[in-house]
Amino acid sequence: MMTRATAVAMVQKIMDGGCADDAEADGVLEALDRGLACPSGYVCNLIFWPERREPTAAEVVEQALAYRHLAPRGSGRPVPG
């Protein structure tokens, strides 16, 4: 799992348009999904299609980290106790 600070920096890079091309952006988004233990495309949706106002990079990471808390018990995913 990646650190919160690393994830925030990566999300900010995407939000700032700091990737050289779509391939780099896709790679960063995939790394975020893996590093934050989210389903494929989850972080992308949080960034580009938020439910409400545009979130900050830190808010995107917090929402992505909260995803794990929604997993049902016995699903094989860790659930904080």
C-alpha positions in Angstrom: 0.0 0.0 0.0 1.3 3.5 -0.8 1.6 6.3 1.7 -1.1 8.9 1.9 1.4 11.6 1.0 2.5 9.8 -2.2 -1.1 9.2 -3.2 -2.0 12.9 -2.6 1.0 14.0 -4.8 0.0 11.5 -7.5 -3.7 12.7 -7.5 -2.5 16.3 -7.6 -0.4 15.6 -10.6 -3.4 14.2 -12.4 -5.6 17.2 -11.3 -2.9 19.7 -12.5 -2.6 18.0 -15.9 1.0 17.2 -15.0 1.3 14.0 -17.0 3.1 14.1 -20.4 0.3 12.2 -22.2 -2.7 9.9 -21.7 -0.6 6.8 -21.3 1.3 8.4 -18.4 -2.0 9.5 -16.8 -3.5 6.0 -17.2 -0.4 4.5 -15.5 -0.7 6.9 -12.6 -4.4 6.2 -12.2 -3.8 2.4 -12.3 -1.0 2.8 -9.7 -3.4 4.7 -7.4 -6.1 2.1 -7.7 -3.6 -0.7 -6.9 -1.8 1.3 -4.2 -5.0 2.4 -2.4 -6.7 -1.1 -2.9 -9.6 0.2 -5.0 -11.3 -1.3 -8.0 -10.0 -0.4 -11.4 -11.2 3.1 -12.4 -12.4 4.1 -8.9 -9.8 6.9 -8.3 -10.4 8.2 -11.8 -14.1 8.5 -11.1 -13.4 10.3 -7.9 -11.3 12.9 -9.7 -13.2 13.4 -12.9 -16.8 12.7 -11.9 -17.2 13.7 -8.3 -20.7 13.4 -6.7 -20.6 17.0 -5.5 -18.1 19.8 -5.8 -14.6 19.2 -7.2 -12.6 17.6 -4.3 -9.1 18.4 -3.3 -6.4 15.8 -3.9 -6.4 15.0 -0.2 -10.2 14.5 -0.3 -9.9 12.1 -3.2 -7.3 10.0 -1.3 -9.5 10.0 1.8 -12.5 8.8 -0.2 -10.4 6.1 -1.9 -9.1 4.9 1.4 -12.6 4.9 2.8 -13.7 2.4 0.1 -12.1 -0.4 2.0 -14.4 0.3 4.9 -17.4 -0.5 2.7 -16.3 -4.0 1.9 -18.6 -6.7 3.5 -17.1 -9.0 6.1 -15.9 -12.2 4.7 -15.1 -10.6 1.3 -11.4 -11.3 1.7 -10.7 -7.6 2.0 -9.3 -6.3 5.3 -11.8 -4.5 7.4 -10.5 -2.3 10.2 -11.7 -3.5 13.5 
